[in-house]
Amino acid sequence: MNTLTVKIKDKKTEKEVKTFLDALGLTYKVESTNDDTELISSSKAMVKHLDAAKNEERKGKGTKVRLDDIWK
C-alpha cells in the first residue's frame, strides 16, 4: 500500500478530488492542517518584515539570546 498526500486549498477542489477518488474506488481520509510557515509566507507584509529582520541580523544589529535564557 502507498500513501499519496495532496494539498488542497479550497472546498471546490476538495470535492472534485473526492469524487474522482470515489470513482476509482479508492479509500481516503481528509485531514485539516494548519501550517504556520505556509500562512506566514502567504502574506507579503510578513515576508517583507522577516526579510528586513534578516538584513538587520546580517548587519550585526540583532540580539542573540541563549536557548537556556529563553526558558527561565
Secondary structure as UniProt FT lines:
FT   HELIX           11..24
FT   HELIX           36..41
FT   HELIX           44..58
FT   TURN            59..60
FT   HELIX           67..70
//
